[in-house]
Amino acid sequence: MINSKMYELGSRRSVIREIFEYGKKRKAEIGEDKVFDFSIGNPSVESPEAVADRIKELLEVRPSTAVHGYTSAQGDPKARQAIADDLNRRFNTSFTGSNVYLTCGAAASLTISLRSIIDRDDQNVMVFAPFFTEYRVFIESMGAQISVVPASFPKLDLNLEAFRKMINEKTVAVILNSPNNPTGVVYSEEQIKELSAILEEKSREYNHPIYIISDEPYREITYGCKPPFITHYYKNSIICYSYSKGLSLPGERIGYILVPDVMPDWQKLYAAVCGAGRSLGFICAPTMFQHVITKCAPLTSDLSKYAANRELIYNGLSELGYECVRPDGAFYLFVKCLEEDANKFCMRAREYDLLLVPSDDFGCPGYVRIAYCVSADTIRNSMPAFKALAESYR
Ligand code: PLP
């Protein structure tokens, strides 16, 4: 016997991975520079030198068991304190290492956080469309229902009117992702305040806390605006962070969960996070990269390159007549398709060797996501293909 749900998940590749694999094959056929692969959110900007320096330093440490051995389940105390110090300096908070649990990236942060609060299969977790596709997998795998709040057009910000109508006594959490994948939208302070007020009211009405799970792997990648820091607005917030994007370390699997000290009963939830980490086998995030973070937590890659890419792609596609949501952060552009069916549009784009991701699985059909974490040349050289694609619809 095998688990049929897991079989289905494992045998059906995610749409993004499928396109990414196709891209690799196509590049081998016609050459790297002829394929415009905008499919995957793999950072294109190198990590700062300090990361490589720190790795070299760690490789010299003797005995090497100090670098490759287990740390405590929730992470090395120095790494946890370094993360707390970094947040306190930037956001005027007063966290300590005791609020931090190190994880294998944001995916692990999310599954552990969900596991720590979901208690019964009739409970639901709300997400705002468009949303990162894996939320559905994570929520359902933890045994709860996903409740998708429809998108709010044209800004694709939070649809709070629909949210208020849909929230119910079985709601245990809502996932927020700002800057957002797939739109690049950063939710405003005004909307965060309004969302918090609804959650306060509903938590009182239903007599249990409704958590915000704030998924923030793109926190540092913004273009002139700052996402409001969630614990200042809503105490029952759990932060899920990852060094995959801002520090360009997605393959190293390093991130954290922050259970803030302002949360009533935070020690109890932190204990549940430790229990969830244990039950999912996520104890001791990669030790070497914990030690990298101890030194490099305040650093980022040169994010100005994404800002330049944003200008190139947003202006280029807008001039060609594409309708795009102007991103305030992350490295994604959400573009309206030139026909209703996003899958068909993506297949037509493939004829021009443009690899785009259809938006259906993000819960907002009719769009494509363009990951512009590529070289500036790729963006420039792709413009004739985007032009030909647009002309094919005229
Ligand atoms: N959350 C969002 C919104 C993402 O875009 C991603 C990755 O692309 C993740 C979580 C997973 O991040 P990680 O690779 O650190 O597990």
Residues whose N, C-alpha, C, O or C-beta is under 5 A from the ligand:
A	BS01	PLP	G41 C104 G105 A106 A107 A108 F132 N177 N181 D215 S242 S244 P250
